[in-house]
Amino acid sequence: MRRDVPVDSDHDGVFDGLDQCPNTPLGATVNAAAAPADTDGDGVLDGIDRCRATPTGVKVDVNGCPLAEVRDSDHDGVPDDRDKCPNTPPNTAVDQSGCIILFHEERVLRPRRAPPECAAARPTLILRACTSRPGGQC
């Protein structure tokens, strides 16, 4: 004699005949009706959520943990986590580390009609003081 065994297809602890949410993700915490809960309201279900007390409105990753904000406090175009020279003045030219560029290279080419003794001369390298322009470019 065979007896039917109750089935819990989504493995949430609530048998299919009583389950109001039949496709609960594996690991999610559910109530007696198998409704999944998201206590902190971040969109990641309890039981899967690794950061269960995320403040309202904070963007989270797939684990329910806050995403790191990319900030540039001094507005120099270099994120704070890579900025080795924070608090640079506005509209100041900076390098990829966020530090002020004091000089920039400028190559000066000789004119085509240069005297013969200059024909083989290489371009001259000049270092000029970097003056700030809007947008922080030299």
WOLINDA-V564686 format. One line per field, one symbol per residue. phi: phi as a letter, one per 20 degrees, with the letter a starting at -180 (. if undefined). burial: + if it has 9 or more other ideal C-beta (glycine too) atoms within 8 Angstrom, else -. A space follows every 10 residues. Layout:
BEGIN
phi->???
burial->???
END
This chain:
BEGIN
phi->.ddfegdcge lendfgfdfe cfdfggnfec efemefdcge mendfgndfe cfcffgnffc efenegffee dcgelendgg fdfecfmffg lefcefenef eeccebedef ffefggfege fegeecddfe dfcgnmee
burial->-------+-+ -+-+-+--+- ++-+---+-+ --++-+++-+ -+-++++++- ++-+---+-+ --++++---- -+-+-+-+-- -++-+--+-- -+++--++++ +--+-----+ ---+------ ---------+ --+--+--
END
